[in-house]
Amino acid sequence: MDHSDMAMDEMMIEGAVHTKAKVNSFGEGTVNVSHDPIPAIGWPAMTMDMPLAEDAQMMGNVNVGDNVVMMLAKGEDGIYAVKALMPEE
Ligand SMILES: [Cu+2]
């Protein structure tokens, strides 16, 4: 995965993890994605609803059906939420 993107570097958050995903739909405060495995936190590939963090950033134009890089970070509730989505180039 290419992480040389400047914008993504600026978004680095301690404990954040990244994976590739496809956006299936947006809900109320959620996004349904089919994501690649995330070995850093022991998640297999799956399709799931992810909570969107209140300050989640769409880095560029992210639409349903797009392949994206998804950044997750744990909220205060200990649940991973989407902190950023950026189009996969
Ligand atoms: Cu999942």
PDB file of the backbone (N, CA, C, O) and the ligand in Angstrom, with CONECT records:
HET     CU  A 101       1
ATOM      1  N   MET A   1       0.851  -1.198   0.000  1.00  0.00           N
ATOM      2  CA  MET A   1       0.000   0.000   0.000  1.00  0.00           C
ATOM      3  C   MET A   1       0.877   1.235   0.000  1.00  0.00           C
ATOM      4  O   MET A   1       1.875   1.309   0.717  1.00  0.00           O
ATOM      5  N   ASP A   2       0.492   2.197  -0.809  1.00  0.00           N
ATOM      6  CA  ASP A   2       1.276   3.430  -0.898  1.00  0.00           C
ATOM      7  C   ASP A   2       0.800   4.429   0.146  1.00  0.00           C
ATOM      8  O   ASP A   2      -0.321   4.932   0.072  1.00  0.00           O
ATOM      9  N   HIS A   3       1.646   4.706   1.100  1.00  0.00           N
ATOM     10  CA  HIS A   3       1.287   5.657   2.143  1.00  0.00           C
ATOM     11  C   HIS A   3       2.109   6.928   2.024  1.00  0.00           C
ATOM     12  O   HIS A   3       2.288   7.659   2.998  1.00  0.00           O
ATOM     13  N   SER A   4       2.603   7.183   0.830  1.00  0.00           N
ATOM     14  CA  SER A   4       3.417   8.380   0.657  1.00  0.00           C
ATOM     15  C   SER A   4       2.552   9.623   0.548  1.00  0.00           C
ATOM     16  O   SER A   4       3.052  10.747   0.576  1.00  0.00           O
ATOM     17  N   ASP A   5       1.246   9.407   0.423  1.00  0.00           N
ATOM     18  CA  ASP A   5       0.351  10.556   0.263  1.00  0.00           C
ATOM     19  C   ASP A   5       0.474  11.506   1.440  1.00  0.00           C
ATOM     20  O   ASP A   5       0.339  11.102   2.594  1.00  0.00           O
ATOM     21  N   MET A   6       0.730  12.766   1.141  1.00  0.00           N
ATOM     22  CA  MET A   6       0.970  13.771   2.174  1.00  0.00           C
ATOM     23  C   MET A   6      -0.243  13.941   3.085  1.00  0.00           C
ATOM     24  O   MET A   6      -0.115  14.006   4.308  1.00  0.00           O
ATOM     25  N   ALA A   7      -1.408  14.009   2.473  1.00  0.00           N
ATOM     26  CA  ALA A   7      -2.615  14.250   3.261  1.00  0.00           C
ATOM     27  C   ALA A   7      -2.794  13.133   4.290  1.00  0.00           C
ATOM     28  O   ALA A   7      -3.161  13.390   5.437  1.00  0.00           O
ATOM     29  N   MET A   8      -2.534  11.895   3.873  1.00  0.00           N
ATOM     30  CA  MET A   8      -2.713  10.794   4.794  1.00  0.00           C
ATOM     31  C   MET A   8      -1.683  10.863   5.911  1.00  0.00           C
ATOM     32  O   MET A   8      -1.992  10.552   7.061  1.00  0.00           O
ATOM     33  N   ASP A   9      -0.464  11.265   5.583  1.00  0.00           N
ATOM     34  CA  ASP A   9       0.557  11.391   6.623  1.00  0.00           C
ATOM     35  C   ASP A   9       0.098  12.381   7.692  1.00  0.00           C
ATOM     36  O   ASP A   9       0.303  12.168   8.887  1.00  0.00           O
ATOM     37  N   GLU A  10      -0.512  13.441   7.248  1.00  0.00           N
ATOM     38  CA  GLU A  10      -0.981  14.447   8.204  1.00  0.00           C
ATOM     39  C   GLU A  10      -2.103  13.910   9.081  1.00  0.00           C
ATOM     40  O   GLU A  10      -2.358  14.421  10.172  1.00  0.00           O
ATOM     41  N   MET A  11      -2.771  12.869   8.584  1.00  0.00           N
ATOM     42  CA  MET A  11      -3.901  12.319   9.305  1.00  0.00           C
ATOM     43  C   MET A  11      -3.491  11.228  10.290  1.00  0.00           C
ATOM     44  O   MET A  11      -4.330  10.691  11.013  1.00  0.00           O
ATOM     45  N   MET A  12      -2.219  10.906  10.316  1.00  0.00           N
ATOM     46  CA  MET A  12      -1.785   9.814  11.177  1.00  0.00           C
ATOM     47  C   MET A  12      -2.139  10.098  12.637  1.00  0.00           C
ATOM     48  O   MET A  12      -1.830  11.158  13.181  1.00  0.00           O
ATOM     49  N   ILE A  13      -2.773   9.147  13.226  1.00  0.00           N
ATOM     50  CA  ILE A  13      -3.185   9.268  14.621  1.00  0.00           C
ATOM     51  C   ILE A  13      -2.631   8.058  15.350  1.00  0.00           C
ATOM     52  O   ILE A  13      -2.613   6.950  14.814  1.00  0.00           O
ATOM     53  N   GLU A  14      -2.188   8.275  16.551  1.00  0.00           N
ATOM     54  CA  GLU A  14      -1.659   7.166  17.321  1.00  0.00           C
ATOM     55  C   GLU A  14      -2.711   6.067  17.456  1.00  0.00           C
ATOM     56  O   GLU A  14      -3.853   6.322  17.837  1.00  0.00           O
ATOM     57  N   GLY A  15      -2.308   4.860  17.142  1.00  0.00           N
ATOM     58  CA  GLY A  15      -3.209   3.736  17.283  1.00  0.00           C
ATOM     59  C   GLY A  15      -4.158   3.554  16.115  1.00  0.00           C
ATOM     60  O   GLY A  15      -4.974   2.632  16.111  1.00  0.00           O
ATOM     61  N   ALA A  16      -4.057   4.422  15.128  1.00  0.00           N
ATOM     62  CA  ALA A  16      -4.946   4.302  13.979  1.00  0.00           C
ATOM     63  C   ALA A  16      -4.480   3.155  13.083  1.00  0.00           C
ATOM     64  O   ALA A  16      -3.287   2.860  13.006  1.00  0.00           O
ATOM     65  N   VAL A  17      -5.409   2.531  12.427  1.00  0.00           N
ATOM     66  CA  VAL A  17      -5.081   1.470  11.495  1.00  0.00           C
ATOM     67  C   VAL A  17      -5.721   1.809  10.150  1.00  0.00           C
ATOM     68  O   VAL A  17      -6.722   2.522  10.073  1.00  0.00           O
ATOM     69  N   HIS A  18      -5.113   1.278   9.104  1.00  0.00           N
ATOM     70  CA  HIS A  18      -5.588   1.556   7.755  1.00  0.00           C
ATOM     71  C   HIS A  18      -5.865   0.252   7.033  1.00  0.00           C
ATOM     72  O   HIS A  18      -5.186  -0.752   7.247  1.00  0.00           O
ATOM     73  N   THR A  19      -6.858   0.283   6.188  1.00  0.00           N
ATOM     74  CA  THR A  19      -7.100  -0.846   5.314  1.00  0.00           C
ATOM     75  C   THR A  19      -7.811  -0.373   4.064  1.00  0.00           C
ATOM     76  O   THR A  19      -8.416   0.698   4.035  1.00  0.00           O
ATOM     77  N   LYS A  20      -7.725  -1.196   3.034  1.00  0.00           N
ATOM     78  CA  LYS A  20      -8.487  -0.903   1.832  1.00  0.00           C
ATOM     79  C   LYS A  20      -9.908  -1.400   2.022  1.00  0.00           C
ATOM     80  O   LYS A  20     -10.148  -2.411   2.683  1.00  0.00           O
ATOM     81  N   ALA A  21     -10.837  -0.679   1.437  1.00  0.00           N
ATOM     82  CA  ALA A  21     -12.236  -1.054   1.571  1.00  0.00           C
ATOM     83  C   ALA A  21     -13.013  -0.557   0.369  1.00  0.00           C
ATOM     84  O   ALA A  21     -12.581   0.344  -0.351  1.00  0.00           O
ATOM     85  N   LYS A  22     -14.178  -1.172   0.170  1.00  0.00           N
ATOM     86  CA  LYS A  22     -15.108  -0.673  -0.839  1.00  0.00           C
ATOM     87  C   LYS A  22     -16.327  -0.132  -0.109  1.00  0.00           C
ATOM     88  O   LYS A  22     -16.863  -0.777   0.792  1.00  0.00           O
ATOM     89  N   VAL A  23     -16.756   1.055  -0.507  1.00  0.00           N
ATOM     90  CA  VAL A  23     -17.914   1.693   0.121  1.00  0.00           C
ATOM     91  C   VAL A  23     -19.182   1.138  -0.514  1.00  0.00           C
ATOM     92  O   VAL A  23     -19.386   1.263  -1.722  1.00  0.00           O
ATOM     93  N   ASN A  24     -20.039   0.519   0.310  1.00  0.00           N
ATOM     94  CA  ASN A  24     -21.295  -0.045  -0.197  1.00  0.00           C
ATOM     95  C   ASN A  24     -22.464   0.912  -0.033  1.00  0.00           C
ATOM     96  O   ASN A  24     -23.313   1.019  -0.918  1.00  0.00           O
ATOM     97  N   SER A  25     -22.508   1.604   1.089  1.00  0.00           N
ATOM     98  CA  SER A  25     -23.597   2.559   1.326  1.00  0.00           C
ATOM     99  C   SER A  25     -23.257   3.406   2.543  1.00  0.00           C
ATOM    100  O   SER A  25     -22.424   3.039   3.372  1.00  0.00           O
ATOM    101  N   PHE A  26     -23.916   4.533   2.621  1.00  0.00           N
ATOM    102  CA  PHE A  26     -23.816   5.375   3.814  1.00  0.00           C
ATOM    103  C   PHE A  26     -25.131   5.327   4.569  1.00  0.00           C
ATOM    104  O   PHE A  26     -26.200   5.372   3.961  1.00  0.00           O
ATOM    105  N   GLY A  27     -25.060   5.235   5.894  1.00  0.00           N
ATOM    106  CA  GLY A  27     -26.252   5.298   6.729  1.00  0.00           C
ATOM    107  C   GLY A  27     -26.186   6.527   7.613  1.00  0.00           C
ATOM    108  O   GLY A  27     -25.422   7.455   7.349  1.00  0.00           O
ATOM    109  N   GLU A  28     -26.987   6.527   8.656  1.00  0.00           N
ATOM    110  CA  GLU A  28     -26.973   7.660   9.580  1.00  0.00           C
ATOM    111  C   GLU A  28     -25.818   7.481  10.553  1.00  0.00           C
ATOM    112  O   GLU A  28     -25.916   6.726  11.521  1.00  0.00           O
ATOM    113  N   GLY A  29     -24.745   8.169  10.291  1.00  0.00           N
ATOM    114  CA  GLY A  29     -23.577   8.051  11.150  1.00  0.00           C
ATOM    115  C   GLY A  29     -22.809   6.762  10.962  1.00  0.00           C
ATOM    116  O   GLY A  29     -21.971   6.401  11.788  1.00  0.00           O
ATOM    117  N   THR A  30     -23.097   6.068   9.874  1.00  0.00           N
ATOM    118  CA  THR A  30     -22.400   4.823   9.597  1.00  0.00           C
ATOM    119  C   THR A  30     -22.045   4.752   8.122  1.00  0.00           C
ATOM    120  O   THR A  30     -22.591   5.475   7.288  1.00  0.00           O
ATOM    121  N   VAL A  31     -21.132   3.876   7.835  1.00  0.00           N
ATOM    122  CA  VAL A  31     -20.822   3.566   6.446  1.00  0.00           C
ATOM    123  C   VAL A  31     -20.683   2.045   6.352  1.00  0.00           C
ATOM    124  O   VAL A  31     -20.007   1.419   7.169  1.00  0.00           O
ATOM    125  N   ASN A  32     -21.331   1.467   5.346  1.00  0.00           N
ATOM    126  CA  ASN A  32     -21.207   0.025   5.128  1.00  0.00           C
ATOM    127  C   ASN A  32     -20.079  -0.212   4.141  1.00  0.00           C
ATOM    128  O   ASN A  32     -20.074   0.327   3.034  1.00  0.00           O
ATOM    129  N   VAL A  33     -19.122  -1.028   4.564  1.00  0.00           N
ATOM    130  CA  VAL A  33     -17.939  -1.265   3.743  1.00  0.00           C
ATOM    131  C   VAL A  33     -17.643  -2.756   3.651  1.00  0.00           C
ATOM    132  O   VAL A  33     -18.002  -3.532   4.537  1.00  0.00           O
ATOM    133  N   SER A  34     -16.991  -3.134   2.580  1.00  0.00           N
ATOM    134  CA  SER A  34     -16.361  -4.459   2.469  1.00  0.00           C
ATOM    135  C   SER A  34     -14.872  -4.202   2.568  1.00  0.00           C
ATOM    136  O   SER A  34     -14.260  -3.664   1.645  1.00  0.00           O
ATOM    137  N   HIS A  35     -14.292  -4.590   3.696  1.00  0.00           N
ATOM    138  CA  HIS A  35     -12.894  -4.232   3.906  1.00  0.00           C
ATOM    139  C   HIS A  35     -11.964  -5.436   3.854  1.00  0.00           C
ATOM    140  O   HIS A  35     -12.358  -6.578   4.093  1.00  0.00           O
ATOM    141  N   ASP A  36     -10.731  -5.134   3.535  1.00  0.00           N
ATOM    142  CA  ASP A  36      -9.665  -6.135   3.538  1.00  0.00           C
ATOM    143  C   ASP A  36      -9.370  -6.539   4.985  1.00  0.00           C
ATOM    144  O   ASP A  36      -9.804  -5.870   5.922  1.00  0.00           O
ATOM    145  N   PRO A  37      -8.631  -7.636   5.161  1.00  0.00           N
ATOM    146  CA  PRO A  37      -8.214  -7.999   6.529  1.00  0.00           C
ATOM    147  C   PRO A  37      -7.401  -6.875   7.175  1.00  0.00           C
ATOM    148  O   PRO A  37      -6.689  -6.136   6.495  1.00  0.00           O
ATOM    149  N   ILE A  38      -7.522  -6.760   8.496  1.00  0.00           N
ATOM    150  CA  ILE A  38      -6.752  -5.766   9.242  1.00  0.00           C
ATOM    151  C   ILE A  38      -5.979  -6.515  10.318  1.00  0.00           C
ATOM    152  O   ILE A  38      -6.413  -6.599  11.466  1.00  0.00           O
ATOM    153  N   PRO A  39      -4.817  -7.062   9.929  1.00  0.00           N
ATOM    154  CA  PRO A  39      -4.058  -7.906  10.866  1.00  0.00           C
ATOM    155  C   PRO A  39      -3.681  -7.175  12.146  1.00  0.00           C
ATOM    156  O   PRO A  39      -3.568  -7.793  13.205  1.00  0.00           O
ATOM    157  N   ALA A  40      -3.485  -5.862  12.057  1.00  0.00           N
ATOM    158  CA  ALA A  40      -3.040  -5.097  13.233  1.00  0.00           C
ATOM    159  C   ALA A  40      -4.028  -5.228  14.393  1.00  0.00           C
ATOM    160  O   ALA A  40      -3.636  -5.149  15.558  1.00  0.00           O
ATOM    161  N   ILE A  41      -5.311  -5.427  14.073  1.00  0.00           N
ATOM    162  CA  ILE A  41      -6.299  -5.558  15.141  1.00  0.00           C
ATOM    163  C   ILE A  41      -7.037  -6.893  15.069  1.00  0.00           C
ATOM    164  O   ILE A  41      -8.035  -7.108  15.756  1.00  0.00           O
ATOM    165  N   GLY A  42      -6.517  -7.793  14.213  1.00  0.00           N
ATOM    166  CA  GLY A  42      -7.038  -9.148  14.187  1.00  0.00           C
ATOM    167  C   GLY A  42      -8.392  -9.305  13.513  1.00  0.00           C
ATOM    168  O   GLY A  42      -9.131 -10.246  13.801  1.00  0.00           O
ATOM    169  N   TRP A  43      -8.713  -8.385  12.621  1.00  0.00           N
ATOM    170  CA  TRP A  43      -9.987  -8.491  11.915  1.00  0.00           C
ATOM    171  C   TRP A  43      -9.800  -9.195  10.582  1.00  0.00           C
ATOM    172  O   TRP A  43      -8.869  -8.881   9.840  1.00  0.00           O
ATOM    173  N   PRO A  44     -10.678 -10.146  10.269  1.00  0.00           N
ATOM    174  CA  PRO A  44     -10.663 -10.714   8.921  1.00  0.00           C
ATOM    175  C   PRO A  44     -11.359  -9.772   7.943  1.00  0.00           C
ATOM    176  O   PRO A  44     -11.973  -8.783   8.344  1.00  0.00           O
ATOM    177  N   ALA A  45     -11.255 -10.091   6.667  1.00  0.00           N
ATOM    178  CA  ALA A  45     -12.017  -9.331   5.674  1.00  0.00           C
ATOM    179  C   ALA A  45     -13.501  -9.552   5.916  1.00  0.00           C
ATOM    180  O   ALA A  45     -13.918 -10.667   6.227  1.00  0.00           O
ATOM    181  N   MET A  46     -14.290  -8.519   5.778  1.00  0.00           N
ATOM    182  CA  MET A  46     -15.739  -8.665   5.957  1.00  0.00           C
ATOM    183  C   MET A  46     -16.483  -7.460   5.412  1.00  0.00           C
ATOM    184  O   MET A  46     -15.916  -6.413   5.102  1.00  0.00           O
ATOM    185  N   THR A  47     -17.788  -7.673   5.314  1.00  0.00           N
ATOM    186  CA  THR A  47     -18.681  -6.570   4.968  1.00  0.00           C
ATOM    187  C   THR A  47     -19.437  -6.203   6.229  1.00  0.00           C
ATOM    188  O   THR A  47     -20.025  -7.067   6.879  1.00  0.00           O
ATOM    189  N   MET A  48     -19.425  -4.932   6.576  1.00  0.00           N
ATOM    190  CA  MET A  48     -19.985  -4.522   7.860  1.00  0.00           C
ATOM    191  C   MET A  48     -20.346  -3.049   7.858  1.00  0.00           C
ATOM    192  O   MET A  48     -19.872  -2.273   7.028  1.00  0.00           O
ATOM    193  N   ASP A  49     -21.209  -2.679   8.822  1.00  0.00           N
ATOM    194  CA  ASP A  49     -21.462  -1.262   9.100  1.00  0.00           C
ATOM    195  C   ASP A  49     -20.401  -0.775  10.062  1.00  0.00           C
ATOM    196  O   ASP A  49     -20.182  -1.384  11.109  1.00  0.00           O
ATOM    197  N   MET A  50     -19.748   0.304   9.721  1.00  0.00           N
ATOM    198  CA  MET A  50     -18.773   0.937  10.612  1.00  0.00           C
ATOM    199  C   MET A  50     -19.340   2.259  11.079  1.00  0.00           C
ATOM    200  O   MET A  50     -19.905   3.007  10.281  1.00  0.00           O
ATOM    201  N   PRO A  51     -19.198   2.565  12.376  1.00  0.00           N
ATOM    202  CA  PRO A  51     -19.583   3.909  12.805  1.00  0.00           C
ATOM    203  C   PRO A  51     -18.623   4.944  12.213  1.00  0.00           C
ATOM    204  O   PRO A  51     -17.417   4.718  12.117  1.00  0.00           O
ATOM    205  N   LEU A  52     -19.190   6.072  11.822  1.00  0.00           N
ATOM    206  CA  LEU A  52     -18.368   7.195  11.368  1.00  0.00           C
ATOM    207  C   LEU A  52     -18.087   8.081  12.577  1.00  0.00           C
ATOM    208  O   LEU A  52     -19.006   8.500  13.280  1.00  0.00           O
ATOM    209  N   ALA A  53     -16.822   8.357  12.807  1.00  0.00           N
ATOM    210  CA  ALA A  53     -16.482   9.279  13.896  1.00  0.00           C
ATOM    211  C   ALA A  53     -17.105  10.638  13.605  1.00  0.00           C
ATOM    212  O   ALA A  53     -17.295  11.013  12.448  1.00  0.00           O
ATOM    213  N   GLU A  54     -17.421  11.374  14.674  1.00  0.00           N
ATOM    214  CA  GLU A  54     -18.059  12.684  14.472  1.00  0.00           C
ATOM    215  C   GLU A  54     -17.207  13.595  13.602  1.00  0.00           C
ATOM    216  O   GLU A  54     -17.723  14.408  12.836  1.00  0.00           O
ATOM    217  N   ASP A  55     -15.901  13.444  13.734  1.00  0.00           N
ATOM    218  CA  ASP A  55     -14.996  14.307  12.967  1.00  0.00           C
ATOM    219  C   ASP A  55     -14.413  13.565  11.761  1.00  0.00           C
ATOM    220  O   ASP A  55     -13.348  13.926  11.259  1.00  0.00           O
ATOM    221  N   ALA A  56     -15.111  12.533  11.305  1.00  0.00           N
ATOM    222  CA  ALA A  56     -14.606  11.759  10.172  1.00  0.00           C
ATOM    223  C   ALA A  56     -14.390  12.663   8.962  1.00  0.00           C
ATOM    224  O   ALA A  56     -15.194  13.552   8.682  1.00  0.00           O
ATOM    225  N   GLN A  57     -13.297  12.419   8.258  1.00  0.00           N
ATOM    226  CA  GLN A  57     -12.959  13.249   7.113  1.00  0.00           C
ATOM    227  C   GLN A  57     -13.068  12.450   5.828  1.00  0.00           C
ATOM    228  O   GLN A  57     -12.570  11.330   5.721  1.00  0.00           O
ATOM    229  N   MET A  58     -13.732  13.055   4.857  1.00  0.00           N
ATOM    230  CA  MET A  58     -13.756  12.516   3.500  1.00  0.00           C
ATOM    231  C   MET A  58     -12.667  13.261   2.748  1.00  0.00           C
ATOM    232  O   MET A  58     -12.782  14.455   2.471  1.00  0.00           O
ATOM    233  N   MET A  59     -11.611  12.532   2.424  1.00  0.00           N
ATOM    234  CA  MET A  59     -10.465  13.193   1.814  1.00  0.00           C
ATOM    235  C   MET A  59     -10.596  13.081   0.308  1.00  0.00           C
ATOM    236  O   MET A  59     -10.072  12.156  -0.314  1.00  0.00           O
ATOM    237  N   GLY A  60     -11.294  14.026  -0.258  1.00  0.00           N
ATOM    238  CA  GLY A  60     -11.596  13.960  -1.676  1.00  0.00           C
ATOM    239  C   GLY A  60     -13.029  13.507  -1.847  1.00  0.00           C
ATOM    240  O   GLY A  60     -13.826  13.532  -0.909  1.00  0.00           O
ATOM    241  N   ASN A  61     -13.339  13.101  -3.045  1.00  0.00           N
ATOM    242  CA  ASN A  61     -14.699  12.744  -3.396  1.00  0.00           C
ATOM    243  C   ASN A  61     -14.895  11.258  -3.167  1.00  0.00           C
ATOM    244  O   ASN A  61     -14.377  10.442  -3.930  1.00  0.00           O
ATOM    245  N   VAL A  62     -15.634  10.892  -2.126  1.00  0.00           N
ATOM    246  CA  VAL A  62     -15.856   9.483  -1.796  1.00  0.00           C
ATOM    247  C   VAL A  62     -17.326   9.158  -2.031  1.00  0.00           C
ATOM    248  O   VAL A  62     -18.209   9.731  -1.394  1.00  0.00           O
ATOM    249  N   ASN A  63     -17.572   8.243  -2.941  1.00  0.00           N
ATOM    250  CA  ASN A  63     -18.941   7.890  -3.307  1.00  0.00           C
ATOM    251  C   ASN A  63     -19.181   6.399  -3.144  1.00  0.00           C
ATOM    252  O   ASN A  63     -18.245   5.602  -3.088  1.00  0.00           O
ATOM    253  N   VAL A  64     -20.459   6.041  -3.068  1.00  0.00           N
ATOM    254  CA  VAL A  64     -20.841   4.632  -3.003  1.00  0.00           C
ATOM    255  C   VAL A  64     -20.243   3.900  -4.206  1.00  0.00           C
ATOM    256  O   VAL A  64     -20.300   4.379  -5.338  1.00  0.00           O
ATOM    257  N   GLY A  65     -19.675   2.742  -3.932  1.00  0.00           N
ATOM    258  CA  GLY A  65     -19.065   1.935  -4.982  1.00  0.00           C
ATOM    259  C   GLY A  65     -17.576   2.171  -5.142  1.00  0.00           C
ATOM    260  O   GLY A  65     -16.897   1.443  -5.867  1.00  0.00           O
ATOM    261  N   ASP A  66     -17.067   3.196  -4.459  1.00  0.00           N
ATOM    262  CA  ASP A  66     -15.648   3.520  -4.596  1.00  0.00           C
ATOM    263  C   ASP A  66     -14.774   2.594  -3.752  1.00  0.00           C
ATOM    264  O   ASP A  66     -15.171   2.133  -2.682  1.00  0.00           O
ATOM    265  N   ASN A  67     -13.588   2.341  -4.260  1.00  0.00           N
ATOM    266  CA  ASN A  67     -12.549   1.700  -3.457  1.00  0.00           C
ATOM    267  C   ASN A  67     -11.777   2.793  -2.734  1.00  0.00           C
ATOM    268  O   ASN A  67     -11.351   3.779  -3.336  1.00  0.00           O
ATOM    269  N   VAL A  68     -11.608   2.600  -1.450  1.00  0.00           N
ATOM    270  CA  VAL A  68     -11.006   3.654  -0.627  1.00  0.00           C
ATOM    271  C   VAL A  68      -9.967   3.051   0.319  1.00  0.00           C
ATOM    272  O   VAL A  68      -9.899   1.838   0.514  1.00  0.00           O
ATOM    273  N   VAL A  69      -9.174   3.931   0.888  1.00  0.00           N
ATOM    274  CA  VAL A  69      -8.381   3.581   2.059  1.00  0.00           C
ATOM    275  C   VAL A  69      -9.131   4.136   3.263  1.00  0.00           C
ATOM    276  O   VAL A  69      -9.493   5.312   3.310  1.00  0.00           O
ATOM    277  N   MET A  70      -9.350   3.261   4.225  1.00  0.00           N
ATOM    278  CA  MET A  70     -10.143   3.610   5.400  1.00  0.00           C
ATOM    279  C   MET A  70      -9.210   3.696   6.601  1.00  0.00           C
ATOM    280  O   MET A  70      -8.414   2.790   6.847  1.00  0.00           O
ATOM    281  N   MET A  71      -9.314   4.777   7.334  1.00  0.00           N
ATOM    282  CA  MET A  71      -8.545   4.894   8.565  1.00  0.00           C
ATOM    283  C   MET A  71      -9.501   4.748   9.740  1.00  0.00           C
ATOM    284  O   MET A  71     -10.524   5.427   9.827  1.00  0.00           O
ATOM    285  N   LEU A  72      -9.137   3.845  10.638  1.00  0.00           N
ATOM    286  CA  LEU A  72      -9.947   3.586  11.830  1.00  0.00           C
ATOM    287  C   LEU A  72      -9.172   3.979  13.073  1.00  0.00           C
ATOM    288  O   LEU A  72      -7.950   3.842  13.127  1.00  0.00           O
ATOM    289  N   ALA A  73      -9.880   4.459  14.054  1.00  0.00           N
ATOM    290  CA  ALA A  73      -9.275   4.694  15.363  1.00  0.00           C
ATOM    291  C   ALA A  73     -10.320   4.403  16.426  1.00  0.00           C
ATOM    292  O   ALA A  73     -11.520   4.566  16.206  1.00  0.00           O
ATOM    293  N   LYS A  74      -9.839   3.972  17.576  1.00  0.00           N
ATOM    294  CA  LYS A  74     -10.737   3.648  18.676  1.00  0.00           C
ATOM    295  C   LYS A  74     -11.272   4.919  19.315  1.00  0.00           C
ATOM    296  O   LYS A  74     -10.521   5.851  19.603  1.00  0.00           O
ATOM    297  N   GLY A  75     -12.556   4.941  19.529  1.00  0.00           N
ATOM    298  CA  GLY A  75     -13.144   6.055  20.264  1.00  0.00           C
ATOM    299  C   GLY A  75     -13.030   5.830  21.755  1.00  0.00           C
ATOM    300  O   GLY A  75     -12.479   4.823  22.199  1.00  0.00           O
ATOM    301  N   GLU A  76     -13.552   6.769  22.531  1.00  0.00           N
ATOM    302  CA  GLU A  76     -13.504   6.646  23.992  1.00  0.00           C
ATOM    303  C   GLU A  76     -14.271   5.426  24.470  1.00  0.00           C
ATOM    304  O   GLU A  76     -14.006   4.895  25.549  1.00  0.00           O
ATOM    305  N   ASP A  77     -15.231   4.983  23.653  1.00  0.00           N
ATOM    306  CA  ASP A  77     -16.016   3.798  24.001  1.00  0.00           C
ATOM    307  C   ASP A  77     -15.279   2.503  23.673  1.00  0.00           C
ATOM    308  O   ASP A  77     -15.794   1.410  23.907  1.00  0.00           O
ATOM    309  N   GLY A  78     -14.067   2.635  23.128  1.00  0.00           N
ATOM    310  CA  GLY A  78     -13.282   1.452  22.820  1.00  0.00           C
ATOM    311  C   GLY A  78     -13.670   0.770  21.529  1.00  0.00           C
ATOM    312  O   GLY A  78     -13.158  -0.300  21.201  1.00  0.00           O
ATOM    313  N   ILE A  79     -14.574   1.391  20.799  1.00  0.00           N
ATOM    314  CA  ILE A  79     -15.027   0.813  19.534  1.00  0.00           C
ATOM    315  C   ILE A  79     -14.343   1.553  18.389  1.00  0.00           C
ATOM    316  O   ILE A  79     -14.237   2.779  18.390  1.00  0.00           O
ATOM    317  N   TYR A  80     -13.884   0.775  17.417  1.00  0.00           N
ATOM    318  CA  TYR A  80     -13.250   1.405  16.257  1.00  0.00           C
ATOM    319  C   TYR A  80     -14.290   2.134  15.413  1.00  0.00           C
ATOM    320  O   TYR A  80     -15.364   1.608  15.120  1.00  0.00           O
ATOM    321  N   ALA A  81     -13.944   3.339  15.037  1.00  0.00           N
ATOM    322  CA  ALA A  81     -14.804   4.133  14.155  1.00  0.00           C
ATOM    323  C   ALA A  81     -13.964   4.635  12.986  1.00  0.00           C
ATOM    324  O   ALA A  81     -12.739   4.717  13.064  1.00  0.00           O
ATOM    325  N   VAL A  82     -14.650   4.963  11.918  1.00  0.00           N
ATOM    326  CA  VAL A  82     -13.978   5.491  10.732  1.00  0.00           C
ATOM    327  C   VAL A  82     -13.598   6.942  10.984  1.00  0.00           C
ATOM    328  O   VAL A  82     -14.450   7.787  11.260  1.00  0.00           O
ATOM    329  N   LYS A  83     -12.311   7.210  10.884  1.00  0.00           N
ATOM    330  CA  LYS A  83     -11.829   8.580  11.061  1.00  0.00           C
ATOM    331  C   LYS A  83     -11.609   9.267   9.721  1.00  0.00           C
ATOM    332  O   LYS A  83     -11.682  10.492   9.619  1.00  0.00           O
ATOM    333  N   ALA A  84     -11.341   8.471   8.703  1.00  0.00           N
ATOM    334  CA  ALA A  84     -11.126   9.084   7.391  1.00  0.00           C
ATOM    335  C   ALA A  84     -11.328   8.047   6.294  1.00  0.00           C
ATOM    336  O   ALA A  84     -11.036   6.862   6.454  1.00  0.00           O
ATOM    337  N   LEU A  85     -11.834   8.543   5.189  1.00  0.00           N
ATOM    338  CA  LEU A  85     -11.920   7.741   3.975  1.00  0.00           C
ATOM    339  C   LEU A  85     -11.246   8.550   2.874  1.00  0.00           C
ATOM    340  O   LEU A  85     -11.496   9.746   2.725  1.00  0.00           O
ATOM    341  N   MET A  86     -10.405   7.895   2.120  1.00  0.00           N
ATOM    342  CA  MET A  86      -9.808   8.593   0.985  1.00  0.00           C
ATOM    343  C   MET A  86      -9.828   7.698  -0.228  1.00  0.00           C
ATOM    344  O   MET A  86      -9.620   6.490  -0.118  1.00  0.00           O
ATOM    345  N   PRO A  87     -10.079   8.283  -1.395  1.00  0.00           N
ATOM    346  CA  PRO A  87     -10.115   7.479  -2.613  1.00  0.00           C
ATOM    347  C   PRO A  87      -8.792   6.740  -2.787  1.00  0.00           C
ATOM    348  O   PRO A  87      -7.718   7.296  -2.557  1.00  0.00           O
ATOM    349  N   GLU A  88      -8.890   5.475  -3.198  1.00  0.00           N
ATOM    350  CA  GLU A  88      -7.685   4.717  -3.494  1.00  0.00           C
ATOM    351  C   GLU A  88      -7.233   5.102  -4.870  1.00  0.00           C
ATOM    352  O   GLU A  88      -8.004   5.013  -5.825  1.00  0.00           O
ATOM    353  N   GLU A  89      -5.976   5.536  -4.994  1.00  0.00           N
ATOM    354  CA  GLU A  89      -5.486   6.010  -6.290  1.00  0.00           C
ATOM    355  C   GLU A  89      -4.862   4.865  -7.053  1.00  0.00           C
ATOM    356  O   GLU A  89      -4.387   5.056  -8.172  1.00  0.00           O
TER     357      GLU A  89
HETATM  358 CU    CU A 101     -15.062  -5.506   9.749  1.00  0.00          CU2+
END
